[in-house]
Amino acid sequence: MFNLLNQVNLSLHGRDANFLLCQNRVTAFVKKFNVCKTRINGYVLDMFSILCDYIANNPSINTIFPDV
C-alpha cells in the first residue's frame, strides 16, 4: 500500500505535471484505495502475500481469518 502511495507521490512531480493530470492520478489512487479497503474489511487479504503467509503459519491467528 505504501509503495502505491509513493508511486502516486512521485508521479505528481516533474515538468509535465499539471493540475488535471495530478487530479486524475489522485482520483484513481483514491478509487484503488477504496477497493483495497473493501477487500480488507471482507477479510480478502490475497494482495498482502507476507501477511497471508504469517496468518497461515500461526494457528491462533488462522481462526480469526479462516479463508486466508
C-alpha positions, 0 to 999 in steps of 0.5 A: 500500500505504501509503495502505491502511495509513493508511486502516486507521490512521485508521479505528481512531480516533474515538468509535465505535471499539471493540475488535471493530470495530478487530479486524475492520478489522485482520483484513481489512487483514491478509487484503488484505495477504496477497493483495497479497503473493501477487500480488507474489511471482507477479510480478502487479504490475497494482495498482502502475500507476507501477511497471508503467509504469517496468518497461515503459519500461526494457528491462533491467528488462522481462526480469526481469518479462516479463508486466508 
